[in-house]
Amino acid sequence: MNFPHLVSLAAYLAAHGVLCLRFTCKGLNIAHRAKAFKTVVEYLKLSEDYKLSGVFLAGRSMGSRAAASVIRQLSQEEDDFIQGLVCLSYPLHRPKLQTKLRDEDLLFIRCPVLFVSGSADEMCEKQLLEGVASKMKVPKKIHWIDKANHGMAVKGRTTDDVMEEINAQVLSWLRENIELECK
């Protein structure tokens, strides 16, 4: 939740009129994180305090994987509450283990998806993500941060500079997809 990229993105989106809720989930167990994510989504869906008609889920690394898992689980409810997914540094595979892809949830998602990944991400080889995206049956976009690693660090660029690029891409994509509904 306090990862600098997520703090920057939430502040940027909020400054442009997008309500953001950040939360944290301790532990590296994907099932535990997905359960926590699902609980937050269900709270927002039923909340009388917010009265939201829909949300976009976003996460970084394992958080994006957990968000994808939740969207797949909830898509079986024939509900359009979740309108899209933003994946920052999606961990498509373990470092140096490109033969075992973590694409099982991505292939069943029924709403628009934005991937923002580094072209030098050791957990998301460019060709592999593009191959998975080509199999997805939903609107999707991949924005590559040139020479960025999994942590979005780019030699010769400041963190703020990289974040400006990421923030602008996410806001632009949200504006393009804000009216789309999951199919």
Residue, then its C-alpha position, 0 to 999 in steps of 0.5 A: m500500500n505504501f509502495p512509492h509507485l502506488v502512493s504516487l499513482a493514487a495521489y495523481l488519480a485523486a488530483h484528477g478526480v478519481l476516488c482511490l482506496r488503497f489497502t494493504c495485505k500482509g503476507l505473500n500467499i496469493a490466496h490470502r491476498a485475493k480473499a482480502f481483495k475480494t472482501v474489500v470489493e464486496y464492502l465497496k459494492l454494498s457500502e451505503d457510505y459510497k454508493l458506487s456503481g462500479v470500480f476499477l481494480a489495480g495492483r502492483s506485482m502480486g497485488s495485480r495477480a490477486a486483483a485478477s484472481v478476484i475479477r475472475q471469481l466475481s465474473q461468474e456472478e454476471d455483475d458489472f461492478i468491476q469495470g476494469l483492471v490495471c496491472l502494474s508489474y504483473p508477475l507473469h512468471r518467476p525469474k528465469l522460469q518462463t515455462k510456468l506462466r501465471d496466466e490462468d486468471l487473465l485468460f478468463i477476465r471479462c473486462p478491460v485490462l491495462f498492463v504497465s510493465g518494464s521491458a526489462d522486467e525479469m518476472c514478465e518477459k515482453q514476448l510472453l505477456e504479449g502472447v498471453a494478451s493476444k489470447m485474452k478476449v477483452p479489450k487490453k493494452i500493454h504499456w512498456i516502460d523502456k528498460a524498466n525492471h520489475g520495480m520500475a527502476v530505469k537506469g538514467r531516469t528518476t523515479d518521479d520521471v518514470m512515475e509521471e509516465i505511468n500515472a499519465q498512462v493509467l489516467s488516460w486508459l481509465r478515461e478511455n474505459i470509464e464507460l465500458e462495461c464488463k462483457 
